[in-house]
């Protein structure tokens, strides 16, 4: 997910997107612990997307 795409979202949409990605990350971690994870690179992508969302959320909220 690109930062420019996230900047077009409202604060409410950003918060919802973060919650969805957090749930996905939880599920990926669960799959990894049980040996069912097929794409380990997806965990890294999701973590980075969450960080992007948090950064943009703070920028929008404070600036």
C-alpha positions, 0 to 999 in steps of 0.5 A: 500500500502506497503512502499517497493512497493512504493520505487520501483517506479520512482519519476514520478510514485510516483507523479502520484500515489499521484495525483490519491490518492488525487483525491480519497480522495476528492471523499471520502470526498464528499461522506462523506459530502453527507452521501453516504460513505460506508467505512469510513476506506478507508479515513484513508488508503488513507491519510496514503498512501499519507503521505507514498508517500510524505515521500518516494518522499522527501527521493528519491529527497534529498538522 
